[in-house]
Amino acid sequence: MALKVELKPHERIIIGTVVIRADDQRTRLFIEGEAPILREKDILTNKTADTPAKRIYLAVQLMYLDQDIGKHHEIYFTLVREFLEAAPSSANLIAELNNRILNGDLYKALKAAKKLITYESELLNHVLRGERLREDSPVGPVKPSRA
């Protein structure tokens, strides 16, 4: 069964290693076969990967598009180690991401990396406002440290 994708005018999609851009009108594609596929809204570039979590997402994106974990694992693990040092409360999200990669499910790893981006944004917003994390945060509330 083919995957049906509708692109808005001038929207881009990556299929395998090819970037496809729609013309001036809405475009419908039927994709048959197996290939990594990313819509424009899910694609990060070196320029748009402007936070630590987005750089982790970019590393996973490259693994997914290249279908080669080993080629990008060194940079990925360096980024993850640095992220965990800065935000140890993200350990559960990182564990989920690592498990997806280890199981070879790179598309779901991208979704897990998006959760990490959301969490990073949430952390930064709370820091800027001097607030605690909300109770329903993916990793739970931040407990006050004892000095």
N, CA, C and O atoms as a MOPAC input file, in Angstrom:
PM7 MOZYME 1SCF
protein

 N      0.84100 1    -1.17700 1     0.00000 1
 C      0.00000 1     0.00000 1     0.00000 1
 C      0.89100 1     1.24600 1     0.00000 1
 O      1.85500 1     1.32500 1     0.76200 1
 N      0.57900 1     2.17700 1    -0.82100 1
 C      1.37800 1     3.39200 1    -0.98200 1
 C      1.06200 1     4.40000 1     0.12200 1
 O     -0.06100 1     4.47900 1     0.62100 1
 N      2.08600 1     5.16500 1     0.48400 1
 C      1.92600 1     6.27100 1     1.42100 1
 C      1.51100 1     7.49700 1     0.61700 1
 O      2.18300 1     7.87300 1    -0.34300 1
 N      0.40000 1     8.12100 1     1.01500 1
 C     -0.07200 1     9.31700 1     0.31700 1
 C      0.40300 1    10.54100 1     1.08800 1
 O      0.16100 1    10.66100 1     2.28900 1
 N      1.07800 1    11.44600 1     0.39500 1
 C      1.57500 1    12.67400 1     0.99200 1
 C      1.09100 1    13.83900 1     0.14900 1
 O      1.26400 1    13.84300 1    -1.07000 1
 N      0.48700 1    14.82600 1     0.79200 1
 C      0.08700 1    16.04100 1     0.08900 1
 C      1.00200 1    17.16700 1     0.51700 1
 O      1.18900 1    17.41500 1     1.70800 1
 N      1.56500 1    17.84300 1    -0.45700 1
 C      2.47400 1    18.95600 1    -0.19400 1
 C      1.79600 1    20.26500 1    -0.56000 1
 O      1.10000 1    20.36500 1    -1.57000 1
 N      2.01500 1    21.26500 1     0.28300 1
 C      1.52500 1    22.60800 1    -0.00800 1
 C      2.41300 1    23.20600 1    -1.10400 1
 O      3.49600 1    22.68300 1    -1.36600 1
 N      1.97700 1    24.28400 1    -1.74400 1
 C      2.82800 1    24.91900 1    -2.75200 1
 C      4.21200 1    25.24700 1    -2.17700 1
 O      4.33000 1    25.85900 1    -1.11500 1
 N      5.22700 1    24.83700 1    -2.88400 1
 C      6.64600 1    25.07600 1    -2.55400 1
 C      7.14200 1    24.31000 1    -1.32700 1
 O      8.28600 1    24.50000 1    -0.91400 1
 N      6.31800 1    23.45600 1    -0.74100 1
 C      6.75700 1    22.66000 1     0.40400 1
 C      7.76500 1    21.61300 1    -0.06200 1
 O      7.70700 1    21.12700 1    -1.19100 1
 N      8.68400 1    21.28200 1     0.83400 1
 C      9.72000 1    20.29800 1     0.51700 1
 C      9.50700 1    19.02700 1     1.32700 1
 O      8.89500 1    19.02800 1     2.39600 1
 N     10.03200 1    17.95900 1     0.77900 1
 C     10.01900 1    16.66700 1     1.45300 1
 C     11.31800 1    15.95900 1     1.06700 1
 O     11.79500 1    16.08000 1    -0.06100 1
 N     11.87500 1    15.22600 1     2.01600 1
 C     13.05000 1    14.40500 1     1.71600 1
 C     12.57900 1    12.97100 1     1.63500 1
 O     11.91600 1    12.46900 1     2.54300 1
 N     12.92400 1    12.31600 1     0.54500 1
 C     12.65800 1    10.89500 1     0.37400 1
 C     14.00600 1    10.25500 1     0.06600 1
 O     14.58600 1    10.47400 1    -0.99700 1
 N     14.49100 1     9.46200 1     1.01400 1
 C     15.83800 1     8.90800 1     0.87300 1
 C     16.85300 1    10.02200 1     0.96000 1
 O     16.93300 1    10.71800 1     1.97200 1
 N     17.62900 1    10.19600 1    -0.09100 1
 C     18.62600 1    11.26500 1    -0.10800 1
 C     18.23800 1    12.38300 1    -1.07500 1
 O     19.06400 1    13.22800 1    -1.42100 1
 N     16.98000 1    12.38200 1    -1.50500 1
 C     16.51600 1    13.34200 1    -2.50200 1
 C     15.55000 1    14.33900 1    -1.86800 1
 O     14.63400 1    13.95200 1    -1.14200 1
 N     15.76200 1    15.62200 1    -2.14700 1
 C     14.83200 1    16.65900 1    -1.71700 1
 C     13.89400 1    16.93800 1    -2.87700 1
 O     14.33100 1    17.19100 1    -4.00000 1
 N     12.60000 1    16.89000 1    -2.59400 1
 C     11.57700 1    17.14700 1    -3.61100 1
 C     10.80900 1    18.37600 1    -3.16500 1
 O     10.42600 1    18.48500 1    -2.00000 1
 N     10.58200 1    19.30200 1    -4.09000 1
 C      9.84300 1    20.52400 1    -3.78200 1
 C      8.62400 1    20.59800 1    -4.68300 1
 O      8.70900 1    20.36800 1    -5.88900 1
 N      7.49400 1    20.92100 1    -4.08100 1
 C      6.25700 1    21.06200 1    -4.84500 1
 C      6.31400 1    22.33300 1    -5.68600 1
 O      7.01400 1    23.28900 1    -5.35100 1
 N      5.57600 1    22.32200 1    -6.76200 1
 C      5.46600 1    23.47500 1    -7.65500 1
 C      4.55700 1    24.53100 1    -7.00500 1
 O      4.42300 1    24.57800 1    -5.78200 1
 N      3.94700 1    25.36000 1    -7.82600 1
 C      3.10200 1    26.44600 1    -7.33700 1
 C      1.74000 1    25.98900 1    -6.81900 1
 O      0.98100 1    26.79400 1    -6.27900 1
 N      1.42700 1    24.71100 1    -6.97800 1
 C      0.13100 1    24.21900 1    -6.54200 1
 C      0.30500 1    23.06400 1    -5.56800 1
 O      1.38200 1    22.48100 1    -5.43900 1
 N     -0.77000 1    22.76200 1    -4.90400 1
 C     -0.79300 1    21.59600 1    -4.02500 1
 C     -0.41800 1    20.36600 1    -4.84600 1
 O     -0.83400 1    20.22200 1    -5.99500 1
 N      0.36600 1    19.49300 1    -4.24500 1
 C      0.84400 1    18.31400 1    -4.96200 1
 C      0.57400 1    17.07100 1    -4.12800 1
 O      0.79400 1    17.07300 1    -2.91600 1
 N      0.10800 1    16.03100 1    -4.75700 1
 C     -0.13500 1    14.76200 1    -4.07500 1
 C      0.85100 1    13.73100 1    -4.61800 1
 O      0.97600 1    13.54000 1    -5.82700 1
 N      1.54600 1    13.07300 1    -3.69000 1
 C      2.49200 1    12.01600 1    -4.05500 1
 C      2.01700 1    10.69900 1    -3.45900 1
 O      1.48300 1    10.67000 1    -2.35000 1
 N      2.20800 1     9.62400 1    -4.18500 1
 C      1.97400 1     8.28700 1    -3.66100 1
 C      3.33000 1     7.59800 1    -3.66700 1
 O      3.92100 1     7.36500 1    -4.72100 1
 N      3.80700 1     7.27900 1    -2.47600 1
 C      5.15700 1     6.73000 1    -2.33900 1
 C      5.04500 1     5.24600 1    -2.04500 1
 O      4.43000 1     4.83100 1    -1.06300 1
 N      5.65200 1     4.46000 1    -2.91600 1
 C      5.65000 1     3.01300 1    -2.75300 1
 C      7.07300 1     2.56200 1    -2.46500 1
 O      8.02600 1     3.06800 1    -3.05700 1
 N      7.20700 1     1.62500 1    -1.57100 1
 C      8.52500 1     1.11800 1    -1.23200 1
 C      8.99100 1     1.64100 1     0.11500 1
 O      8.26200 1     2.33700 1     0.82200 1
 N     10.20900 1     1.29000 1     0.44500 1
 C     10.79500 1     1.64300 1     1.73600 1
 C     11.88400 1     2.68400 1     1.53600 1
 O     12.84100 1     2.45500 1     0.79600 1
 N     11.74100 1     3.80100 1     2.18100 1
 C     12.76100 1     4.85100 1     2.15200 1
 C     12.48200 1     5.79000 1     3.31900 1
 O     11.32500 1     5.98500 1     3.69000 1
 N     13.52100 1     6.37400 1     3.90100 1
 C     13.26700 1     7.37100 1     4.94100 1
 C     12.60500 1     8.59900 1     4.31700 1
 O     13.01000 1     9.06800 1     3.25300 1
 N     11.58500 1     9.10600 1     4.99700 1
 C     10.81100 1    10.24100 1     4.48600 1
 C     10.66600 1    11.27500 1     5.59700 1
 O     10.29700 1    10.93900 1     6.72300 1
 N     10.95900 1    12.53200 1     5.27600 1
 C     10.76100 1    13.62600 1     6.22900 1
 C     10.11400 1    14.80200 1     5.52100 1
 O     10.57300 1    15.24600 1     4.46900 1
 N      9.04300 1    15.29700 1     6.11700 1
 C      8.40500 1    16.51600 1     5.60200 1
 C      9.22100 1    17.71700 1     6.04400 1
 O      9.99300 1    17.63800 1     6.99900 1
 N      9.04700 1    18.81600 1     5.35000 1
 C      9.81200 1    20.03900 1     5.62600 1
 C      9.70000 1    20.47300 1     7.08700 1
 O     10.69200 1    20.90100 1     7.67700 1
 N      8.51500 1    20.37100 1     7.67400 1
 C      8.32300 1    20.81700 1     9.05700 1
 C      9.13000 1    19.99000 1    10.05400 1
 O      9.35100 1    20.43400 1    11.18000 1
 N      9.57000 1    18.80300 1     9.66400 1
 C     10.33300 1    17.93100 1    10.54700 1
 C     11.83300 1    17.94600 1    10.26100 1
 O     12.59400 1    17.21000 1    10.88900 1
 N     12.25500 1    18.77400 1     9.32400 1
 C     13.66400 1    18.79900 1     8.91600 1
 C     14.39700 1    19.93200 1     9.63100 1
 O     13.94200 1    21.07600 1     9.64200 1
 N     15.53000 1    19.59500 1    10.21900 1
 C     16.41700 1    20.60800 1    10.78800 1
 C     17.68100 1    20.67200 1     9.94200 1
 O     18.08200 1    19.68300 1     9.32800 1
 N     18.29500 1    21.83300 1     9.91900 1
 C     19.57100 1    22.02800 1     9.23100 1
 C     20.59700 1    22.47700 1    10.26700 1
 O     20.24800 1    22.74400 1    11.41600 1
 N     21.85200 1    22.55800 1     9.86200 1
 C     22.88000 1    23.06500 1    10.77600 1
 C     22.50000 1    24.44600 1    11.29700 1
 O     22.75700 1    24.77400 1    12.45500 1
 N     21.89300 1    25.24300 1    10.44400 1
 C     21.51400 1    26.61000 1    10.82000 1
 C     20.34600 1    26.62400 1    11.81400 1
 O     20.34500 1    27.41400 1    12.75900 1
 N     19.36000 1    25.75800 1    11.60300 1
 C     18.17700 1    25.77100 1    12.46900 1
 C     18.36000 1    24.93400 1    13.73500 1
 O     17.55400 1    25.04200 1    14.66000 1
 N     19.38400 1    24.11600 1    13.79600 1
 C     19.67200 1    23.32800 1    15.00700 1
 C     20.45800 1    24.21500 1    15.96300 1
 O     21.66900 1    24.06000 1    16.12200 1
 N     19.74700 1    25.15200 1    16.60100 1
 C     20.38900 1    26.21000 1    17.37200 1
 C     20.32300 1    26.02700 1    18.88600 1
 O     20.62100 1    26.95600 1    19.63700 1
 N     19.93500 1    24.83700 1    19.33600 1
 C     19.96000 1    24.52400 1    20.76700 1
 C     20.56200 1    23.12800 1    20.92200 1
 O     20.62200 1    22.38100 1    19.94500 1
 N     21.00700 1    22.75800 1    22.11900 1
 C     21.56700 1    21.41100 1    22.30300 1
 C     20.59500 1    20.28800 1    21.91800 1
 O     21.00300 1    19.33400 1    21.25700 1
 N     19.32800 1    20.37900 1    22.31300 1
 C     18.36700 1    19.32700 1    21.96600 1
 C     18.12800 1    19.26700 1    20.45600 1
 O     17.95500 1    18.18100 1    19.90200 1
 N     18.11800 1    20.40600 1    19.79600 1
 C     17.94400 1    20.41500 1    18.33900 1
 C     19.15300 1    19.80800 1    17.64000 1
 O     19.00800 1    19.18500 1    16.58800 1
 N     20.34400 1    19.98000 1    18.20800 1
 C     21.53400 1    19.35000 1    17.62100 1
 C     21.46800 1    17.83100 1    17.78000 1
 O     21.91100 1    17.09100 1    16.90200 1
 N     20.91300 1    17.37000 1    18.90400 1
 C     20.70500 1    15.93200 1    19.08800 1
 C     19.70600 1    15.43600 1    18.04500 1
 O     19.92800 1    14.39600 1    17.42300 1
 N     18.61200 1    16.16600 1    17.84800 1
 C     17.62100 1    15.80400 1    16.83400 1
 C     18.28500 1    15.72400 1    15.45500 1
 O     18.03000 1    14.79100 1    14.69400 1
 N     19.13400 1    16.69900 1    15.13800 1
 C     19.81200 1    16.71300 1    13.84300 1
 C     20.68100 1    15.46800 1    13.67600 1
 O     20.70900 1    14.88000 1    12.59500 1
 N     21.38800 1    15.05900 1    14.72400 1
 C     22.21100 1    13.84700 1    14.65000 1
 C     21.33700 1    12.62200 1    14.38100 1
 O     21.69900 1    11.76700 1    13.57200 1
 N     20.18700 1    12.53500 1    15.05700 1
 C     19.26200 1    11.41800 1    14.83400 1
 C     18.67600 1    11.49600 1    13.42700 1
 O     18.51100 1    10.47000 1    12.76700 1
 N     18.36600 1    12.69200 1    12.96800 1
 C     17.84800 1    12.89000 1    11.61300 1
 C     18.84700 1    12.36400 1    10.58300 1
 O     18.46100 1    11.70000 1     9.62100 1
 N     20.11300 1    12.65700 1    10.78300 1
 C     21.14200 1    12.17700 1     9.85000 1
 C     21.25400 1    10.65800 1     9.89100 1
 O     21.44400 1    10.02300 1     8.85300 1
 N     21.13700 1    10.06300 1    11.09200 1
 C     21.12700 1     8.59900 1    11.20300 1
 C     19.96800 1     8.02400 1    10.39700 1
 O     20.12600 1     7.05700 1     9.65200 1
 N     18.79100 1     8.64800 1    10.56500 1
 C     17.58200 1     8.18300 1     9.89500 1
 C     17.69900 1     8.29700 1     8.37800 1
 O     17.40800 1     7.34400 1     7.65500 1
 N     18.12100 1     9.45800 1     7.90200 1
 C     18.18800 1     9.66200 1     6.45500 1
 C     19.27700 1     8.81100 1     5.81100 1
 O     19.09300 1     8.29500 1     4.70800 1
 N     20.41200 1     8.66300 1     6.49500 1
 C     21.49800 1     7.83400 1     5.95900 1
 C     21.27000 1     6.35300 1     6.20400 1
 O     21.93200 1     5.50700 1     5.60400 1
 N     20.31700 1     6.04100 1     7.10300 1
 C     20.09400 1     4.66400 1     7.53600 1
 C     21.41200 1     4.04600 1     8.01800 1
 O     21.71900 1     2.88800 1     7.73400 1
 N     22.18100 1     4.85900 1     8.75600 1
 C     23.49500 1     4.44500 1     9.24100 1
 C     23.73400 1     5.07400 1    10.61400 1
 O     24.11600 1     6.23900 1    10.72000 1
 N     23.50400 1     4.29000 1    11.64600 1
 C     23.67900 1     4.78600 1    13.01300 1
 C     25.14600 1     5.03100 1    13.30300 1
 O     25.50300 1     6.05700 1    13.88100 1
 N     25.99600 1     4.10100 1    12.90700 1
 C     27.41300 1     4.16800 1    13.22500 1
 C     28.10800 1     5.40900 1    12.70100 1
 O     29.02400 1     5.93200 1    13.33400 1
 N     27.67700 1     5.86800 1    11.56600 1
 C     28.29200 1     7.03800 1    10.93700 1
 C     28.15200 1     8.29600 1    11.78700 1
 O     28.98600 1     9.19800 1    11.70300 1
 N     27.10800 1     8.36000 1    12.60100 1
 C     26.81400 1     9.57000 1    13.36500 1
 C     26.81300 1     9.33500 1    14.87600 1
 O     26.50700 1    10.25300 1    15.63700 1
 N     27.15100 1     8.11400 1    15.32500 1
 C     27.00200 1     7.81700 1    16.74900 1
 C     27.97400 1     8.58800 1    17.63200 1
 O     27.62300 1     8.92800 1    18.76200 1
 N     29.16600 1     8.87200 1    17.16600 1
 C     30.13800 1     9.57600 1    18.00600 1
 C     29.64500 1    10.98500 1    18.36600 1
 O     29.66800 1    11.38200 1    19.53100 1
 N     29.20600 1    11.72000 1    17.36300 1
 C     28.70200 1    13.06900 1    17.62800 1
 C     27.42600 1    13.00500 1    18.45900 1
 O     27.21700 1    13.83500 1    19.34500 1
 N     26.57400 1    12.02600 1    18.17800 1
 C     25.33700 1    11.86100 1    18.93900 1
 C     25.64500 1    11.66700 1    20.42100 1
 O     25.07700 1    12.35700 1    21.26700 1
 N     26.53800 1    10.73200 1    20.73800 1
 C     26.82500 1    10.44800 1    22.14200 1
 C     27.53600 1    11.60500 1    22.83600 1
 O     27.35200 1    11.81200 1    24.03600 1
 N     28.33900 1    12.35300 1    22.10400 1
 C     28.95800 1    13.54600 1    22.68200 1
 C     27.88300 1    14.57000 1    23.04600 1
 O     27.90100 1    15.13600 1    24.13900 1
 N     26.95800 1    14.80100 1    22.13300 1
 C     25.87000 1    15.75400 1    22.38200 1
 C     24.98700 1    15.31500 1    23.54800 1
 O     24.59600 1    16.13200 1    24.38300 1
 N     24.67500 1    14.01800 1    23.59900 1
 C     23.82200 1    13.49300 1    24.66900 1
 C     24.52500 1    13.61100 1    26.01900 1
 O     23.90500 1    13.99900 1    27.00900 1
 N     25.80100 1    13.28100 1    26.06500 1
 C     26.55500 1    13.37900 1    27.31600 1
 C     26.54800 1    14.82500 1    27.83200 1
 O     26.31800 1    15.06800 1    29.01700 1
 N     26.80000 1    15.77500 1    26.93400 1
 C     26.79000 1    17.19100 1    27.32400 1
 C     25.39600 1    17.63300 1    27.78500 1
 O     25.27100 1    18.40200 1    28.73800 1
 N     24.36100 1    17.15000 1    27.11300 1
 C     22.99300 1    17.51500 1    27.47900 1
 C     22.66000 1    16.98000 1    28.86800 1
 O     22.08300 1    17.69200 1    29.69000 1
 N     23.02600 1    15.71900 1    29.13000 1
 C     22.74800 1    15.12500 1    30.43300 1
 C     23.50800 1    15.82200 1    31.55600 1
 O     22.99700 1    15.94300 1    32.67000 1
 N     24.71400 1    16.27700 1    31.27100 1
 C     25.47300 1    17.01700 1    32.28100 1
 C     24.76400 1    18.32800 1    32.62000 1
 O     24.72800 1    18.73800 1    33.78000 1
 N     24.21200 1    18.97100 1    31.62200 1
 C     23.52700 1    20.25200 1    31.83300 1
 C     22.12000 1    20.07300 1    32.39300 1
 O     21.64800 1    20.90400 1    33.16900 1
 N     21.44800 1    18.98700 1    32.00200 1
 C     20.05600 1    18.74700 1    32.42300 1
 C     19.87300 1    17.29000 1    32.81800 1
 O     19.27400 1    16.52300 1    32.06400 1
 N     20.38000 1    16.88600 1    33.99400 1
 C     20.25000 1    15.49000 1    34.41500 1
 C     18.79700 1    15.02100 1    34.52300 1
 O     18.52800 1    13.82100 1    34.45800 1
 N     17.86900 1    15.95400 1    34.68500 1
 C     16.45400 1    15.59100 1    34.77200 1
 C     15.90300 1    15.05200 1    33.45500 1
 O     14.77700 1    14.55500 1    33.41300 1
 N     16.67700 1    15.14300 1    32.39300 1
 C     16.23300 1    14.64100 1    31.08500 1
 C     16.59200 1    13.17100 1    30.87600 1
 O     16.39300 1    12.64100 1    29.78300 1
 N     17.11400 1    12.51000 1    31.89800 1
 C     17.60600 1    11.13200 1    31.76200 1
 C     16.55700 1    10.17400 1    31.19100 1
 O     16.89000 1     9.32500 1    30.36400 1
 N     15.29500 1    10.29800 1    31.61900 1
 C     14.24700 1     9.39700 1    31.10700 1
 C     14.00800 1     9.61300 1    29.61400 1
 O     13.82700 1     8.65200 1    28.86600 1
 N     14.00600 1    10.85300 1    29.18800 1
 C     13.80300 1    11.14100 1    27.76400 1
 C     14.98500 1    10.64800 1    26.93800 1
 O     14.79900 1    10.10600 1    25.84900 1
 N     16.19400 1    10.83200 1    27.44900 1
 C     17.39200 1    10.35400 1    26.75500 1
 C     17.37500 1     8.82800 1    26.68000 1
 O     17.73900 1     8.25300 1    25.65400 1
 N     16.95200 1     8.16900 1    27.76200 1
 C     16.87400 1     6.70700 1    27.76700 1
 C     15.89800 1     6.21300 1    26.69600 1
 O     16.18500 1     5.24600 1    25.98900 1
 N     14.74900 1     6.87500 1    26.57800 1
 C     13.78600 1     6.49500 1    25.54100 1
 C     14.39600 1     6.66900 1    24.15100 1
 O     14.25400 1     5.80300 1    23.28700 1
 N     15.06300 1     7.77900 1    23.94900 1
 C     15.70500 1     8.06400 1    22.66800 1
 C     16.76200 1     7.00600 1    22.35300 1
 O     16.79800 1     6.47700 1    21.24300 1
 N     17.61600 1     6.69800 1    23.31700 1
 C     18.65800 1     5.68600 1    23.11700 1
 C     18.06400 1     4.31900 1    22.79700 1
 O     18.56800 1     3.60700 1    21.92800 1
 N     16.98900 1     3.95300 1    23.50100 1
 C     16.34900 1     2.65900 1    23.24100 1
 C     15.78400 1     2.58300 1    21.83200 1
 O     15.88800 1     1.54500 1    21.17800 1
 N     15.19100 1     3.66400 1    21.36000 1
 C     14.65700 1     3.68900 1    19.98900 1
 C     15.79200 1     3.49100 1    18.97300 1
 O     15.64800 1     2.76100 1    17.99200 1
 N     16.91200 1     4.15300 1    19.23200 1
 C     18.04900 1     4.02100 1    18.31300 1
 C     18.60400 1     2.60700 1    18.36500 1
 O     18.85600 1     2.00100 1    17.32300 1
 N     18.79800 1     2.07200 1    19.57200 1
 C     19.33900 1     0.71000 1    19.71400 1
 C     18.45200 1    -0.33300 1    19.06300 1
 O     18.94200 1    -1.34000 1    18.55300 1
 N     17.13100 1    -0.09400 1    19.07600 1
 C     16.19200 1    -1.02500 1    18.43600 1
 C     16.08400 1    -0.79400 1    16.93200 1
 O     15.36500 1    -1.51500 1    16.24000 1
 N     16.80000 1     0.21500 1    16.42600 1
 C     16.77900 1     0.48800 1    14.99100 1
 C     15.53300 1     1.20900 1    14.52000 1
 O     15.28800 1     1.29700 1    13.31700 1
 N     14.74800 1     1.72100 1    15.43700 1
 C     13.52100 1     2.42700 1    15.06800 1
 C     13.81800 1     3.92200 1    15.03600 1
 O     13.45800 1     4.65900 1    15.95400 1
 N     14.47100 1     4.35400 1    13.97800 1
 C     14.96500 1     5.72000 1    13.89700 1
 C     13.86000 1     6.75300 1    13.70400 1
 O     14.00600 1     7.89500 1    14.13900 1
 N     12.76800 1     6.37800 1    13.06600 1
 C     11.66800 1     7.33200 1    12.92500 1
 C     11.07700 1     7.65400 1    14.30000 1
 O     10.80900 1     8.81500 1    14.60800 1
 N     10.87600 1     6.62300 1    15.12300 1
 C     10.36700 1     6.86300 1    16.47800 1
 C     11.41800 1     7.55700 1    17.33400 1
 O     11.07300 1     8.27900 1    18.26900 1
 N     12.68500 1     7.35100 1    17.02900 1
 C     13.74800 1     8.07700 1    17.73000 1
 C     13.63300 1     9.57500 1    17.43800 1
 O     13.86600 1    10.40000 1    18.32200 1
 N     13.27700 1     9.92400 1    16.21300 1
 C     13.05300 1    11.33900 1    15.88400 1
 C     11.91800 1    11.91800 1    16.71800 1
 O     12.00900 1    13.04900 1    17.19800 1
 N     10.85300 1    11.14700 1    16.89200 1
 C      9.73300 1    11.61400 1    17.71800 1
 C     10.18300 1    11.79600 1    19.17100 1
 O      9.77700 1    12.74800 1    19.83700 1
 N     11.02300 1    10.87800 1    19.65800 1
 C     11.55100 1    11.00000 1    21.01800 1
 C     12.45700 1    12.23200 1    21.12500 1
 O     12.46000 1    12.91300 1    22.15000 1
 N     13.21600 1    12.51400 1    20.07900 1
 C     14.08000 1    13.70200 1    20.07800 1
 C     13.23500 1    14.97700 1    20.08300 1
 O     13.64100 1    15.98500 1    20.66000 1
 N     12.06600 1    14.93800 1    19.44700 1
 C     11.16600 1    16.09500 1    19.49900 1
 C     10.67900 1    16.34000 1    20.92800 1
 O     10.54000 1    17.48700 1    21.35400 1
 N     10.42200 1    15.25700 1    21.66400 1
 C     10.03400 1    15.40900 1    23.06700 1
 C     11.15800 1    16.08900 1    23.84500 1
 O     10.90300 1    16.91100 1    24.72600 1
 N     12.40200 1    15.74100 1    23.51500 1
 C     13.55200 1    16.34500 1    24.18900 1
 C     13.62600 1    17.84000 1    23.88500 1
 O     13.94700 1    18.64000 1    24.76400 1
 N     13.33000 1    18.21400 1    22.64300 1
 C     13.31500 1    19.63400 1    22.27300 1
 C     12.23700 1    20.37000 1    23.06900 1
 O     12.47400 1    21.46900 1    23.57000 1
 N     11.06600 1    19.77100 1    23.18400 1
 C      9.97800 1    20.37500 1    23.95100 1
 C     10.37800 1    20.52600 1    25.41200 1
 O     10.13500 1    21.56400 1    26.02800 1
 N     10.99600 1    19.47900 1    25.96300 1
 C     11.42300 1    19.52400 1    27.35800 1
 C     12.48100 1    20.60000 1    27.57300 1
 O     12.43700 1    21.33200 1    28.56200 1
 N     13.42700 1    20.69400 1    26.65000 1
 C     14.46700 1    21.72000 1    26.74800 1
 C     13.83400 1    23.11300 1    26.77200 1
 O     14.21900 1    23.95900 1    27.58000 1
 N     12.88200 1    23.34500 1    25.90600 1
 C     12.19000 1    24.62800 1    25.84700 1
 C     11.46900 1    24.90700 1    27.16400 1
 O     11.50000 1    26.02200 1    27.68400 1
 N     10.82400 1    23.87300 1    27.68600 1
 C     10.12200 1    23.99600 1    28.95200 1
 C     11.10600 1    24.35200 1    30.08400 1
 O     10.82700 1    25.22700 1    30.90400 1
 N     12.23600 1    23.67400 1    30.11400 1
 C     13.25700 1    23.96800 1    31.12500 1
 C     13.72100 1    25.41800 1    31.03400 1
 O     13.79700 1    26.12500 1    32.03900 1
 N     14.02900 1    25.84500 1    29.81600 1
 C     14.51600 1    27.20700 1    29.62800 1
 C     13.47100 1    28.24100 1    30.03100 1
 O     13.80200 1    29.25300 1    30.65000 1
 N     12.22100 1    27.99300 1    29.68600 1
 C     11.14600 1    28.92200 1    30.07400 1
 C     11.00500 1    29.00900 1    31.58000 1
 O     10.81500 1    30.09500 1    32.12700 1
 N     11.09600 1    27.87300 1    32.25600 1
 C     10.98500 1    27.87300 1    33.71300 1
 C     12.17500 1    28.56700 1    34.35600 1
 O     12.01800 1    29.28100 1    35.34600 1
 N     13.34200 1    28.36700 1    33.81100 1
 C     14.53400 1    29.02700 1    34.34600 1
 C     14.39900 1    30.53900 1    34.18800 1
 O     14.70300 1    31.30100 1    35.10700 1
 N     13.94400 1    30.95900 1    33.02300 1
 C     13.78100 1    32.39400 1    32.78400 1
 C     12.75300 1    33.01700 1    33.71900 1
 O     12.88500 1    34.17300 1    34.12000 1
 N     11.72300 1    32.23800 1    34.06300 1
 C     10.68700 1    32.74800 1    34.95800 1
 C     10.96200 1    32.41000 1    36.42100 1
 O     10.23000 1    32.84600 1    37.31000 1
 N     12.02000 1    31.63300 1    36.67300 1
 C     12.35600 1    31.25400 1    38.03400 1
 C     11.33000 1    30.34000 1    38.66800 1
 O     11.10600 1    30.40200 1    39.87700 1
 N     10.69300 1    29.47400 1    37.85400 1
 C      9.64500 1    28.58400 1    38.34600 1
 C     10.11200 1    27.13900 1    38.33000 1
 O     11.12500 1    26.79400 1    37.72100 1
 N      9.34500 1    26.30900 1    39.01400 1
 C      9.56800 1    24.86700 1    38.98000 1
 C      8.86500 1    24.28300 1    37.75900 1
 O      8.01500 1    24.92600 1    37.14300 1
 N      9.24200 1    23.04500 1    37.42300 1
 C      8.53200 1    22.32900 1    36.36700 1
 C      7.13100 1    21.98600 1    36.84700 1
 O      6.90100 1    21.80600 1    38.04300 1
 N      6.20900 1    21.89800 1    35.91800 1
 C      4.85300 1    21.51600 1    36.29800 1
 C      4.81700 1    20.03200 1    36.67300 1
 O      5.69500 1    19.26100 1    36.28500 1
 N      3.82000 1    19.65800 1    37.40900 1
 C      3.69900 1    18.29000 1    37.91400 1
 C      3.58200 1    17.25100 1    36.79500 1
 O      4.04900 1    16.12400 1    36.96400 1
 N      2.97300 1    17.59900 1    35.65700 1
 C      2.77600 1    16.63000 1    34.58300 1
 C      3.90000 1    16.66100 1    33.55100 1
 O      3.73200 1    16.17500 1    32.43200 1
 N      5.04500 1    17.23000 1    33.92300 1
 C      6.21200 1    17.24900 1    33.03900 1
 C      6.63100 1    15.81000 1    32.74400 1
 O      6.39900 1    14.92900 1    33.57200 1
 N      7.24800 1    15.54500 1    31.57500 1
 C      7.62200 1    14.18100 1    31.21900 1
 C      8.54300 1    13.51300 1    32.23400 1
 O      8.57900 1    12.28500 1    32.31500 1
 N      9.27700 1    14.28900 1    32.99800 1
 C     10.19100 1    13.68800 1    33.97000 1
 C      9.82100 1    14.03900 1    35.40100 1
 O     10.58800 1    13.75300 1    36.32000 1
 N      8.66700 1    14.65100 1    35.61100 1
 C      8.21500 1    14.96400 1    36.95400 1
 C      8.69500 1    16.33100 1    37.41100 1
 O      9.45000 1    17.00900 1    36.71500 1
 N      8.24200 1    16.71900 1    38.59300 1
 C      8.62300 1    18.03900 1    39.09700 1
 C     10.07100 1    18.07200 1    39.53600 1
 O     10.65200 1    17.04900 1    39.89800 1
 N     10.64200 1    19.25800 1    39.49800 1
 C     12.00700 1    19.45000 1    39.97300 1
 C     11.94900 1    19.59300 1    41.48400 1
 O     11.17200 1    20.38900 1    42.01000 1
 N     12.76500 1    18.82600 1    42.17200 1
 C     12.80600 1    18.91000 1    43.62500 1
 C     13.83700 1    19.95800 1    44.01900 1
 O     14.90000 1    20.04300 1    43.40500 1
 N     13.53200 1    20.75000 1    45.03100 1
 C     14.49400 1    21.77800 1    45.44100 1
 C     15.76800 1    21.11700 1    45.95200 1
 O     15.71400 1    20.09900 1    46.64200 1
 N     16.90000 1    21.69300 1    45.61300 1
 C     18.17100 1    21.13200 1    46.07500 1
 C     18.41800 1    21.61900 1    47.49400 1
 O     17.96400 1    22.68700 1    47.90200 1
 N     19.14400 1    20.80700 1    48.21600 1
 C     19.48100 1    21.17400 1    49.59300 1
 C     20.92100 1    21.63200 1    49.62200 1
 O     21.82800 1    20.88600 1    49.25200 1
 N     21.12700 1    22.84000 1    50.05500 1
 C     22.46900 1    23.40000 1    50.06000 1
 C     23.12500 1    23.23400 1    51.40900 1
 O     24.26800 1    23.65100 1    51.59500 1

